[in-house]
């Protein structure tokens, strides 16, 4: 019971108000953790769907008309980082080749 109270204290001290209210009625630290995990990561089906959507975005990625290199790189990095956070990564060589292929001819 003491470990549970300590864990609940640690979890709640790291939360903002919105997240605190989301877990404030949980009876133990495990329930708090599971609620936060589900809220932020989603279910397995949701994760799979996100990975599929982001992979599709990655595959179709192109530099937009009138877009500068910095903006394009930022968009690309966001997609790649989001995929990495969901467990899907690409070798650096593939990422470099992808960026080079999607540059506009201008």
N, C-alpha and C positions, 0 to 999 in steps of 0.2 A: 504494500500500500504506500509506503514511503517513497519507493522508486516511481510509482505511478504519479504521485503528487509532484515530485521533482520534475519528471518528464513533462507533465501538463504545464508546470511553471515555465520551463524552458521554451516549450512550443508557443505558449501565449505571449511570452515576452518578445518573441521575434515577429509577431504578427501586427499588421495594421488593423485599424478599427473594423473594416469590412470583413476581413478574414476572422478576426476575433469573434465577431457576432455570429459568423457561420459555424464556429466550433464551440461556442460558449456553453451550449447545452449538452455537449458530449459528456458521457459519464466517465471515460477514462482516456489516457493518452493514446492508446491504440486506435480508438474510435476517432479521436481528433486527427491523428495522422492519416488514417484511411480517408476521412472526409476531405482533408486538404489535398491528398494525392489524387483522388478522383476529380476534384474541382480543377486542379491545375494540369493534370496529365490526361484525364479522361479514361474511359474504359478501353479495353484492348481493341474493340471494333472502331472506336473513335480514333485511336492512334493509327490503326491500319488505314483508315480513310484519309487521315491527314497526310500520312506518308505517301499514299497513292496520289493525292492531289498535288502535293509539293513535288513529287517525282515527275509528274506530268508537266508542271510549271518549269522544272529544271530542263526537261527534254525539249520543250518548245521555246526555251529562253532565247531571246534575240534583243539586240540593241534597238531601242525605239528611235524613230525619226526625231531629229533635233535633240537627242539626248547626249550629254557629255559622258566621257569615260568614267568620271567619278560617280555619277548617278547610276550608271549601268553597273559598275562594280559594287556599289552599295546594295542595289536590288539583288544582284547575284549572291552576294555574301549573306544576305538575309535568308534567302532560300536555302543555301547550303548549310548555314548554321542551324536553321530550324530543323532541317532533315537530320543533322548530326545530333541534335537534342532528342530526337525521336529514335535514334539508333541506326540511321542510315548514313553511311559515309562513302566518300569517293576518294580514290587515290589522287594525290596532287597532280600527277600527270594528266589525268582525265579532266580535272578542273581547269587546268591551264589550257588544254586543247579546246575545251568547251568555250572558254572566254575568247580565245583567238578565232574560233569559227563563227562566233556570233557578232563580232565587230562589224560595223557598217563599212562600206567600201570607200566612204568619204575621206 
